[in-house]
């Protein structure tokens, strides 16, 4: 994909060089919106939606997320992959259905990360899920906030146990990163301790 788009190639071919630049639209440089390991990086995840006749799980490639019900329905295949899947958790999902949850230690086999969806930032279920996953179910892997993730929510999400954040379009990712860095300066313990101190 070229870096520029020509509005009217036929006119541009006949126009002088000085006039040609008027018809060239430069694509804006998109900033990364994923905060991971305390840095802004490119989003490395894609959500897979199986069609009626399509495979239940995506190709065995890195970077795929699947919804929790689909992962549970195809548990053996999911655990046997070369590239583990990430699990997309919606507010109505039952996180207690994750293998090992009832024993207080989620089995990390076959799980790349857990991504919790916030349809609206005011939906408190995502915060509760994060706290339960960290403090009751022993999840030590990556816990990503997705959906309605904004500058003003990152502090609260971080203190509940999230360690990566996909900032929604329209919000300055640099300001969001500063909000996360301000949190890490204040709370430098492990997530269960940080959650207890913050009173999440």
HELIX and SHEET records of a PDB file:
HELIX    1   1 UNK A    9  UNK A   14  1                                   6    
HELIX    2   2 UNK A   17  UNK A   20  1                                   4    
HELIX    3   3 UNK A   21  UNK A   23  5                                   3    
HELIX    4   4 UNK A   68  UNK A   73  1                                   6    
HELIX    5   5 UNK A   75  UNK A   79  1                                   5    
HELIX    6   6 UNK A   95  UNK A   97  5                                   3    
HELIX    7   7 UNK A  125  UNK A  135  1                                  11    
HELIX    8   8 UNK A  151  UNK A  159  1                                   9    
HELIX    9   9 UNK A  173  UNK A  186  1                                  14    
HELIX   10  10 UNK A  191  UNK A  198  1                                   8    
SHEET    1   A 2 UNK A   4  UNK A   6  0                                        
SHEET    2   A 2 UNK A  24  UNK A  26 -1                                        
SHEET    1   B 8 UNK A  39  UNK A  41  0                                        
SHEET    2   B 8 UNK A  34  UNK A  36 -1                                        
SHEET    3   B 8 UNK A 164  UNK A 166 -1                                        
SHEET    4   B 8 UNK A 143  UNK A 147  1                                        
SHEET    5   B 8 UNK A 111  UNK A 118  1                                        
SHEET    6   B 8 UNK A  85  UNK A  89  1                                        
SHEET    7   B 8 UNK A  64  UNK A  67  1                                        
SHEET    8   B 8 UNK A  46  UNK A  47  1                                        
END                                                                             
